[in-house]
């Protein structure tokens, strides 16, 4: 079961990248790690908007939509990882002034393909 979830997650991230690129995003990182925290996708749009993207993927039938599993703790972890990214050497090629937003992409796989829902600026992280 764990391998199946991991495979579904990787497929979901791939679909999310394609979708974001179709919207004009440039993917700058995938599965970026800061300590034990991970950001699924980091992208840039509009030249100076940095998207910290959490991807949630499931296979039908689903009891609850994937995006509902992004809880407060996950938001805090993503915010901490984003701070780490902004202070890292990896972002040296990005503009100095960036607006940082936190997005969620939900991917549900079925026999008919993938249903993708994009939630731009899905939340504002709290710092506790």
ROPA-547335 format. One record per residue: residue number from 1; residue in one letter; x negated, y negated, z negated of N, C-alpha, C in turn. Coordinates in steps of 0.2 Angstrom, whole numbers, m for minus. Each point is the difference from the previous one (the first is absolute). Layout:
BEGIN
<r i="NUM" aa="A" n_xx="X" n_yy="Y" n_zz="Z" ca_xx="X" ca_yy="Y" ca_zz="Z" c_xx="X" c_yy="Y" c_zz="Z"/>
...
END
This chain:
BEGIN
<r i="1" aa="X" n_xx="m4" n_yy="6" n_zz="0" ca_xx="4" ca_yy="m6" ca_zz="0" c_xx="m4" c_yy="m6" c_zz="0"/>
<r i="2" aa="X" n_xx="m6" n_yy="0" n_zz="m4" ca_xx="m4" ca_yy="m6" ca_zz="0" c_xx="m3" c_yy="m2" c_zz="7"/>
<r i="3" aa="X" n_xx="m2" n_yy="5" n_zz="3" ca_xx="m3" ca_yy="m1" ca_zz="7" c_xx="5" c_yy="m3" c_zz="5"/>
<r i="4" aa="X" n_xx="6" n_yy="3" n_zz="m1" ca_xx="6" ca_yy="m3" ca_zz="4" c_xx="1" c_yy="m7" c_zz="m1"/>
<r i="5" aa="X" n_xx="0" n_yy="m2" n_zz="m7" ca_xx="1" ca_yy="m7" ca_zz="m1" c_xx="m6" c_yy="m5" c_zz="2"/>
<r i="6" aa="X" n_xx="m6" n_yy="3" n_zz="0" ca_xx="m6" ca_yy="m3" ca_zz="2" c_xx="0" c_yy="m1" c_zz="8"/>
<r i="7" aa="X" n_xx="2" n_yy="5" n_zz="3" ca_xx="1" ca_yy="0" ca_zz="8" c_xx="6" c_yy="m5" c_zz="1"/>
<r i="8" aa="X" n_xx="5" n_yy="0" n_zz="m3" ca_xx="6" ca_yy="m5" ca_zz="1" c_xx="m3" c_yy="m7" c_zz="m1"/>
<r i="9" aa="X" n_xx="m4" n_yy="m1" n_zz="m5" ca_xx="m2" ca_yy="m7" ca_zz="m2" c_xx="m5" c_yy="m2" c_zz="6"/>
<r i="10" aa="X" n_xx="m4" n_yy="4" n_zz="2" ca_xx="m5" ca_yy="m2" ca_zz="5" c_xx="4" c_yy="m2" c_zz="7"/>
<r i="11" aa="X" n_xx="5" n_yy="4" n_zz="1" ca_xx="4" ca_yy="m1" ca_zz="6" c_xx="3" c_yy="m7" c_zz="0"/>
<r i="12" aa="X" n_xx="3" n_yy="m1" n_zz="m6" ca_xx="4" ca_yy="m6" ca_zz="m2" c_xx="m5" c_yy="m6" c_zz="1"/>
<r i="13" aa="X" n_xx="m6" n_yy="0" n_zz="m2" ca_xx="m5" ca_yy="m5" ca_zz="0" c_xx="m1" c_yy="m1" c_zz="7"/>
<r i="14" aa="X" n_xx="m1" n_yy="5" n_zz="4" ca_xx="m2" ca_yy="m1" ca_zz="8" c_xx="6" c_yy="m4" c_zz="3"/>
<r i="15" aa="X" n_xx="6" n_yy="3" n_zz="m1" ca_xx="6" ca_yy="m3" ca_zz="3" c_xx="1" c_yy="m8" c_zz="m3"/>
<r i="16" aa="X" n_xx="m2" n_yy="m1" n_zz="m6" ca_xx="1" ca_yy="m7" ca_zz="m3" c_xx="m5" c_yy="m4" c_zz="4"/>
<r i="17" aa="X" n_xx="m6" n_yy="2" n_zz="1" ca_xx="m6" ca_yy="m4" ca_zz="4" c_xx="3" c_yy="m1" c_zz="7"/>
<r i="18" aa="X" n_xx="2" n_yy="4" n_zz="3" ca_xx="3" ca_yy="m1" ca_zz="7" c_xx="5" c_yy="m5" c_zz="0"/>
<r i="19" aa="X" n_xx="5" n_yy="0" n_zz="m5" ca_xx="5" ca_yy="m4" ca_zz="0" c_xx="m2" c_yy="m7" c_zz="m2"/>
<r i="20" aa="X" n_xx="m5" n_yy="m1" n_zz="m5" ca_xx="m2" ca_yy="m7" ca_zz="m2" c_xx="m4" c_yy="m3" c_zz="6"/>
<r i="21" aa="X" n_xx="m4" n_yy="4" n_zz="4" ca_xx="m4" ca_yy="m2" ca_zz="6" c_xx="5" c_yy="m3" c_zz="5"/>
<r i="22" aa="X" n_xx="6" n_yy="4" n_zz="1" ca_xx="5" ca_yy="m2" ca_zz="5" c_xx="3" c_yy="m7" c_zz="m2"/>
<r i="23" aa="X" n_xx="m1" n_yy="m2" n_zz="m7" ca_xx="3" ca_yy="m6" ca_zz="m2" c_xx="m6" c_yy="m6" c_zz="0"/>
<r i="24" aa="X" n_xx="m6" n_yy="2" n_zz="2" ca_xx="m5" ca_yy="m5" ca_zz="1" c_xx="m5" c_yy="1" c_zz="m6"/>
<r i="25" aa="X" n_xx="0" n_yy="4" n_zz="m4" ca_xx="m4" ca_yy="1" ca_zz="m6" c_xx="m7" c_yy="3" c_zz="3"/>
<r i="26" aa="X" n_xx="m5" n_yy="m2" n_zz="m3" ca_xx="m7" ca_yy="3" ca_zz="1" c_xx="m2" c_yy="4" c_zz="m6"/>
<r i="27" aa="X" n_xx="0" n_yy="7" n_zz="1" ca_xx="m2" ca_yy="4" ca_zz="m6" c_xx="m8" c_yy="m1" c_zz="m1"/>
<r i="28" aa="X" n_xx="m1" n_yy="m2" n_zz="m6" ca_xx="m7" ca_yy="m1" ca_zz="m2" c_xx="m3" c_yy="5" c_zz="m5"/>
<r i="29" aa="X" n_xx="5" n_yy="4" n_zz="m3" ca_xx="m2" ca_yy="5" ca_zz="m5" c_xx="5" c_yy="5" c_zz="0"/>
<r i="30" aa="X" n_xx="m2" n_yy="6" n_zz="m1" ca_xx="5" ca_yy="6" ca_zz="m2" c_xx="m3" c_yy="4" c_zz="m6"/>
<r i="31" aa="X" n_xx="5" n_yy="1" n_zz="m5" ca_xx="m2" ca_yy="4" ca_zz="m6" c_xx="m6" c_yy="m3" c_zz="m3"/>
<r i="32" aa="X" n_xx="0" n_yy="m7" n_zz="m1" ca_xx="m5" ca_yy="m4" ca_zz="m3" c_xx="0" c_yy="2" c_zz="m8"/>
<r i="33" aa="X" n_xx="m6" n_yy="1" n_zz="m3" ca_xx="0" ca_yy="2" ca_zz="m7" c_xx="m4" c_yy="m6" c_zz="m4"/>
<r i="34" aa="X" n_xx="3" n_yy="m1" n_zz="m6" ca_xx="m3" ca_yy="m4" ca_zz="m5" c_xx="1" c_yy="4" c_zz="m6"/>
<r i="35" aa="X" n_xx="m6" n_yy="2" n_zz="m3" ca_xx="0" ca_yy="4" ca_zz="m6" c_xx="5" c_yy="6" c_zz="2"/>
<r i="36" aa="X" n_xx="5" n_yy="2" n_zz="m4" ca_xx="4" ca_yy="5" ca_zz="1" c_xx="7" c_yy="m2" c_zz="4"/>
<r i="37" aa="X" n_xx="0" n_yy="m6" n_zz="2" ca_xx="6" ca_yy="m3" ca_zz="3" c_xx="m1" c_yy="0" c_zz="8"/>
<r i="38" aa="X" n_xx="5" n_yy="1" n_zz="3" ca_xx="0" ca_yy="1" ca_zz="8" c_xx="5" c_yy="m5" c_zz="3"/>
<r i="39" aa="X" n_xx="m2" n_yy="m3" n_zz="5" ca_xx="5" ca_yy="m3" ca_zz="5" c_xx="1" c_yy="4" c_zz="6"/>
<r i="40" aa="X" n_xx="6" n_yy="1" n_zz="2" ca_xx="1" ca_yy="4" ca_zz="6" c_xx="m3" c_yy="m3" c_zz="6"/>
<r i="41" aa="X" n_xx="3" n_yy="m7" n_zz="1" ca_xx="m2" ca_yy="m3" ca_zz="6" c_xx="m1" c_yy="m8" c_zz="m2"/>
<r i="42" aa="X" n_xx="m5" n_yy="m3" n_zz="3" ca_xx="m2" ca_yy="m7" ca_zz="m1" c_xx="0" c_yy="m2" c_zz="7"/>
<r i="43" aa="X" n_xx="5" n_yy="m5" n_zz="1" ca_xx="0" ca_yy="m3" ca_zz="7" c_xx="0" c_yy="m8" c_zz="0"/>
<r i="44" aa="X" n_xx="m1" n_yy="m3" n_zz="6" ca_xx="0" ca_yy="m7" ca_zz="0" c_xx="5" c_yy="m2" c_zz="6"/>
<r i="45" aa="X" n_xx="4" n_yy="m5" n_zz="m1" ca_xx="5" ca_yy="m2" ca_zz="5" c_xx="m1" c_yy="m8" c_zz="0"/>
<r i="46" aa="X" n_xx="2" n_yy="m3" n_zz="5" ca_xx="0" ca_yy="m7" ca_zz="1" c_xx="m7" c_yy="m4" c_zz="m2"/>
<r i="47" aa="X" n_xx="m5" n_yy="4" n_zz="0" ca_xx="m7" ca_yy="m3" ca_zz="m1" c_xx="m2" c_yy="0" c_zz="m7"/>
<r i="48" aa="X" n_xx="5" n_yy="m2" n_zz="m5" ca_xx="m2" ca_yy="m1" ca_zz="m7" c_xx="5" c_yy="4" c_zz="m5"/>
<r i="49" aa="X" n_xx="4" n_yy="4" n_zz="2" ca_xx="4" ca_yy="4" ca_zz="m4" c_xx="m3" c_yy="7" c_zz="m1"/>
<r i="50" aa="X" n_xx="m2" n_yy="1" n_zz="m6" ca_xx="m2" ca_yy="7" ca_zz="m2" c_xx="5" c_yy="4" c_zz="m3"/>
<r i="51" aa="X" n_xx="2" n_yy="6" n_zz="3" ca_xx="5" ca_yy="4" ca_zz="m2" c_xx="m3" c_yy="6" c_zz="m4"/>
<r i="52" aa="X" n_xx="2" n_yy="1" n_zz="m6" ca_xx="m1" ca_yy="5" ca_zz="m4" c_xx="6" c_yy="5" c_zz="0"/>
<r i="53" aa="X" n_xx="m1" n_yy="6" n_zz="4" ca_xx="6" ca_yy="4" ca_zz="2" c_xx="0" c_yy="6" c_zz="m4"/>
<r i="54" aa="X" n_xx="5" n_yy="2" n_zz="m3" ca_xx="1" ca_yy="6" ca_zz="m3" c_xx="5" c_yy="4" c_zz="5"/>
<r i="55" aa="X" n_xx="m2" n_yy="6" n_zz="1" ca_xx="4" ca_yy="4" ca_zz="5" c_xx="3" c_yy="6" c_zz="m4"/>
<r i="56" aa="X" n_xx="6" n_yy="1" n_zz="0" ca_xx="4" ca_yy="6" ca_zz="m3" c_xx="3" c_yy="4" c_zz="5"/>
<r i="57" aa="X" n_xx="m1" n_yy="6" n_zz="0" ca_xx="2" ca_yy="5" ca_zz="6" c_xx="4" c_yy="6" c_zz="m3"/>
<r i="58" aa="X" n_xx="5" n_yy="2" n_zz="3" ca_xx="4" ca_yy="6" ca_zz="m2" c_xx="2" c_yy="3" c_zz="6"/>
<r i="59" aa="X" n_xx="2" n_yy="7" n_zz="m1" ca_xx="3" ca_yy="4" ca_zz="5" c_xx="7" c_yy="1" c_zz="m2"/>
<r i="60" aa="X" n_xx="5" n_yy="m1" n_zz="5" ca_xx="7" ca_yy="2" ca_zz="m1" c_xx="1" c_yy="7" c_zz="m3"/>
<r i="61" aa="X" n_xx="5" n_yy="1" n_zz="m4" ca_xx="5" ca_yy="m5" ca_zz="m3" c_xx="m4" c_yy="m4" c_zz="m6"/>
<r i="62" aa="X" n_xx="2" n_yy="m6" n_zz="0" ca_xx="m2" ca_yy="m4" ca_zz="m6" c_xx="5" c_yy="m2" c_zz="m5"/>
<r i="63" aa="X" n_xx="m1" n_yy="1" n_zz="m6" ca_xx="4" ca_yy="m2" ca_zz="m5" c_xx="0" c_yy="m7" c_zz="m1"/>
<r i="64" aa="X" n_xx="m6" n_yy="m3" n_zz="0" ca_xx="0" ca_yy="m8" ca_zz="m1" c_xx="m5" c_yy="m2" c_zz="5"/>
<r i="65" aa="X" n_xx="1" n_yy="m6" n_zz="2" ca_xx="m4" ca_yy="m3" ca_zz="6" c_xx="m7" c_yy="m1" c_zz="m3"/>
<r i="66" aa="X" n_xx="m5" n_yy="1" n_zz="4" ca_xx="m7" ca_yy="0" ca_zz="m2" c_xx="m2" c_yy="m6" c_zz="m4"/>
<r i="67" aa="X" n_xx="2" n_yy="m6" n_zz="3" ca_xx="m2" ca_yy="m6" ca_zz="m3" c_xx="2" c_yy="m1" c_zz="m7"/>
<r i="68" aa="X" n_xx="5" n_yy="3" n_zz="m2" ca_xx="2" ca_yy="0" ca_zz="m7" c_xx="m5" c_yy="3" c_zz="m5"/>
<r i="69" aa="X" n_xx="m5" n_yy="3" n_zz="2" ca_xx="m5" ca_yy="3" ca_zz="m4" c_xx="m6" c_yy="m5" c_zz="m2"/>
<r i="70" aa="X" n_xx="0" n_yy="m6" n_zz="3" ca_xx="m5" ca_yy="m5" ca_zz="m1" c_xx="2" c_yy="m3" c_zz="m7"/>
<r i="71" aa="X" n_xx="m2" n_yy="2" n_zz="m5" ca_xx="2" ca_yy="m2" ca_zz="m7" c_xx="m5" c_yy="m6" c_zz="m2"/>
<r i="72" aa="X" n_xx="1" n_yy="m2" n_zz="m6" ca_xx="m4" ca_yy="m6" ca_zz="m3" c_xx="m7" c_yy="2" c_zz="m1"/>
<r i="73" aa="X" n_xx="m1" n_yy="6" n_zz="m2" ca_xx="m7" ca_yy="2" ca_zz="m1" c_xx="m4" c_yy="1" c_zz="7"/>
<r i="74" aa="X" n_xx="3" n_yy="2" n_zz="5" ca_xx="m3" ca_yy="0" ca_zz="7" c_xx="m1" c_yy="m7" c_zz="2"/>
<r i="75" aa="X" n_xx="4" n_yy="m4" n_zz="m1" ca_xx="m1" ca_yy="m7" ca_zz="2" c_xx="m6" c_yy="m3" c_zz="m4"/>
<r i="76" aa="X" n_xx="0" n_yy="1" n_zz="m6" ca_xx="m6" ca_yy="m2" ca_zz="m4" c_xx="m7" c_yy="2" c_zz="3"/>
<r i="77" aa="X" n_xx="0" n_yy="7" n_zz="1" ca_xx="m6" ca_yy="3" ca_zz="3" c_xx="m1" c_yy="m3" c_zz="7"/>
<r i="78" aa="X" n_xx="5" n_yy="m1" n_zz="4" ca_xx="m2" ca_yy="m3" ca_zz="6" c_xx="m2" c_yy="m7" c_zz="0"/>
<r i="79" aa="X" n_xx="2" n_yy="m4" n_zz="m5" ca_xx="m2" ca_yy="m7" ca_zz="m1" c_xx="m8" c_yy="0" c_zz="m3"/>
<r i="80" aa="X" n_xx="m1" n_yy="5" n_zz="m4" ca_xx="m7" ca_yy="1" ca_zz="m2" c_xx="m5" c_yy="2" c_zz="5"/>
<r i="81" aa="X" n_xx="2" n_yy="4" n_zz="5" ca_xx="m3" ca_yy="2" ca_zz="5" c_xx="m1" c_yy="m6" c_zz="5"/>
<r i="82" aa="X" n_xx="5" n_yy="m4" n_zz="1" ca_xx="0" ca_yy="m6" ca_zz="4" c_xx="m6" c_yy="m5" c_zz="m2"/>
<r i="83" aa="X" n_xx="0" n_yy="m1" n_zz="m7" ca_xx="m5" ca_yy="m4" ca_zz="m3" c_xx="m7" c_yy="3" c_zz="2"/>
<r i="84" aa="X" n_xx="0" n_yy="6" n_zz="m1" ca_xx="m7" ca_yy="3" ca_zz="1" c_xx="m2" c_yy="m1" c_zz="8"/>
<r i="85" aa="X" n_xx="5" n_yy="1" n_zz="4" ca_xx="m2" ca_yy="m1" ca_zz="7" c_xx="m2" c_yy="m7" c_zz="2"/>
<r i="86" aa="X" n_xx="4" n_yy="m5" n_zz="m3" ca_xx="m2" ca_yy="m7" ca_zz="1" c_xx="m7" c_yy="m2" c_zz="m2"/>
<r i="87" aa="X" n_xx="m2" n_yy="4" n_zz="m5" ca_xx="m7" ca_yy="m2" ca_zz="m3" c_xx="m5" c_yy="5" c_zz="3"/>
<r i="88" aa="X" n_xx="2" n_yy="4" n_zz="5" ca_xx="m5" ca_yy="5" ca_zz="3" c_xx="m4" c_yy="m2" c_zz="6"/>
<r i="89" aa="X" n_xx="m5" n_yy="3" n_zz="1" ca_xx="m4" ca_yy="m2" ca_zz="6" c_xx="4" c_yy="2" c_zz="7"/>
<r i="90" aa="X" n_xx="5" n_yy="5" n_zz="m1" ca_xx="3" ca_yy="2" ca_zz="6" c_xx="4" c_yy="m6" c_zz="4"/>
<r i="91" aa="X" n_xx="2" n_yy="m4" n_zz="m4" ca_xx="5" ca_yy="m6" ca_zz="3" c_xx="m4" c_yy="m6" c_zz="2"/>
<r i="92" aa="X" n_xx="m7" n_yy="1" n_zz="1" ca_xx="m4" ca_yy="m6" ca_zz="2" c_xx="2" c_yy="m2" c_zz="7"/>
<r i="93" aa="X" n_xx="2" n_yy="4" n_zz="4" ca_xx="2" ca_yy="m2" ca_zz="7" c_xx="7" c_yy="m3" c_zz="0"/>
<r i="94" aa="X" n_xx="4" n_yy="0" n_zz="m5" ca_xx="6" ca_yy="m3" ca_zz="0" c_xx="0" c_yy="m8" c_zz="m2"/>
<r i="95" aa="X" n_xx="5" n_yy="m4" n_zz="2" ca_xx="0" ca_yy="m7" ca_zz="m2" c_xx="m1" c_yy="m1" c_zz="m7"/>
<r i="96" aa="X" n_xx="m3" n_yy="m5" n_zz="m2" ca_xx="m1" ca_yy="m1" ca_zz="m7" c_xx="7" c_yy="m2" c_zz="m4"/>
<r i="97" aa="X" n_xx="4" n_yy="m3" n_zz="3" ca_xx="7" ca_yy="m2" ca_zz="m2" c_xx="5" c_yy="5" c_zz="2"/>
<r i="98" aa="X" n_xx="3" n_yy="4" n_zz="m4" ca_xx="5" ca_yy="5" ca_zz="2" c_xx="6" c_yy="0" c_zz="m5"/>
<r i="99" aa="X" n_xx="6" n_yy="0" n_zz="3" ca_xx="6" ca_yy="1" ca_zz="m3" c_xx="0" c_yy="8" c_zz="m1"/>
<r i="100" aa="X" n_xx="1" n_yy="2" n_zz="m6" ca_xx="1" ca_yy="7" ca_zz="m2" c_xx="7" c_yy="2" c_zz="m1"/>
<r i="101" aa="X" n_xx="2" n_yy="5" n_zz="4" ca_xx="7" ca_yy="2" ca_zz="m1" c_xx="0" c_yy="8" c_zz="m1"/>
<r i="102" aa="X" n_xx="5" n_yy="2" n_zz="m4" ca_xx="1" ca_yy="7" ca_zz="m1" c_xx="6" c_yy="3" c_zz="3"/>
<r i="103" aa="X" n_xx="m1" n_yy="5" n_zz="5" ca_xx="5" ca_yy="3" ca_zz="4" c_xx="1" c_yy="7" c_zz="m2"/>
<r i="104" aa="X" n_xx="5" n_yy="3" n_zz="2" ca_xx="2" ca_yy="7" ca_zz="0" c_xx="2" c_yy="3" c_zz="6"/>
<r i="105" aa="X" n_xx="m2" n_yy="5" n_zz="3" ca_xx="2" ca_yy="3" ca_zz="6" c_xx="3" c_yy="7" c_zz="m3"/>
<r i="106" aa="X" n_xx="6" n_yy="2" n_zz="2" ca_xx="3" ca_yy="6" ca_zz="m1" c_xx="1" c_yy="4" c_zz="6"/>
<r i="107" aa="X" n_xx="m2" n_yy="6" n_zz="0" ca_xx="0" ca_yy="5" ca_zz="6" c_xx="4" c_yy="6" c_zz="m3"/>
<r i="108" aa="X" n_xx="5" n_yy="2" n_zz="4" ca_xx="4" ca_yy="6" ca_zz="m1" c_xx="0" c_yy="4" c_zz="6"/>
<r i="109" aa="X" n_xx="m3" n_yy="6" n_zz="0" ca_xx="m1" ca_yy="4" ca_zz="5" c_xx="6" c_yy="5" c_zz="1"/>
<r i="110" aa="X" n_xx="2" n_yy="1" n_zz="6" ca_xx="6" ca_yy="5" ca_zz="1" c_xx="m2" c_yy="4" c_zz="7"/>
<r i="111" aa="X" n_xx="5" n_yy="4" n_zz="2" ca_xx="m1" ca_yy="3" ca_zz="6" c_xx="1" c_yy="m5" c_zz="6"/>
<r i="112" aa="X" n_xx="3" n_yy="m5" n_zz="m2" ca_xx="1" ca_yy="m5" ca_zz="6" c_xx="m6" c_yy="m5" c_zz="0"/>
<r i="113" aa="X" n_xx="m5" n_yy="1" n_zz="m4" ca_xx="m6" ca_yy="m5" ca_zz="0" c_xx="m1" c_yy="m3" c_zz="m7"/>
<r i="114" aa="X" n_xx="m3" n_yy="m6" n_zz="0" ca_xx="m1" ca_yy="m4" ca_zz="m6" c_xx="4" c_yy="m6" c_zz="0"/>
<r i="115" aa="X" n_xx="3" n_yy="m1" n_zz="m6" ca_xx="4" ca_yy="m7" ca_zz="m1" c_xx="m4" c_yy="m4" c_zz="m4"/>
<r i="116" aa="X" n_xx="m2" n_yy="m6" n_zz="2" ca_xx="m4" ca_yy="m4" ca_zz="m3" c_xx="3" c_yy="m7" c_zz="m2"/>
<r i="117" aa="X" n_xx="0" n_yy="m2" n_zz="m7" ca_xx="2" ca_yy="m6" ca_zz="m2" c_xx="m5" c_yy="m4" c_zz="m3"/>
<r i="118" aa="X" n_xx="m1" n_yy="m6" n_zz="2" ca_xx="m5" ca_yy="m4" ca_zz="m2" c_xx="3" c_yy="m6" c_zz="m5"/>
<r i="119" aa="X" n_xx="m3" n_yy="0" n_zz="m6" ca_xx="2" ca_yy="m5" ca_zz="m5" c_xx="m6" c_yy="m5" c_zz="m1"/>
<r i="120" aa="X" n_xx="0" n_yy="m5" n_zz="4" ca_xx="m5" ca_yy="m5" ca_zz="m1" c_xx="1" c_yy="m4" c_zz="m6"/>
<r i="121" aa="X" n_xx="m6" n_yy="m2" n_zz="m3" ca_xx="1" ca_yy="m4" ca_zz="m7" c_xx="5" c_yy="4" c_zz="m5"/>
<r i="122" aa="X" n_xx="m1" n_yy="6" n_zz="0" ca_xx="5" ca_yy="4" ca_zz="m4" c_xx="0" c_yy="m2" c_zz="m7"/>
<r i="123" aa="X" n_xx="m5" n_yy="m2" n_zz="m3" ca_xx="m1" ca_yy="m2" ca_zz="m7" c_xx="m5" c_yy="m4" c_zz="m2"/>
<r i="124" aa="X" n_xx="0" n_yy="m4" n_zz="m5" ca_xx="m5" ca_yy="m4" ca_zz="m3" c_xx="m3" c_yy="4" c_zz="m6"/>
<r i="125" aa="X" n_xx="m6" n_yy="2" n_zz="0" ca_xx="m2" ca_yy="4" ca_zz="m5" c_xx="0" c_yy="m4" c_zz="m7"/>
<r i="126" aa="X" n_xx="1" n_yy="4" n_zz="m5" ca_xx="m1" ca_yy="m4" ca_zz="m7" c_xx="m7" c_yy="3" c_zz="m3"/>
<r i="127" aa="X" n_xx="m3" n_yy="m5" n_zz="m4" ca_xx="m6" ca_yy="2" ca_zz="m2" c_xx="1" c_yy="0" c_zz="m8"/>
<r i="128" aa="X" n_xx="0" n_yy="7" n_zz="m2" ca_xx="1" ca_yy="1" ca_zz="m7" c_xx="m7" c_yy="3" c_zz="m3"/>
END
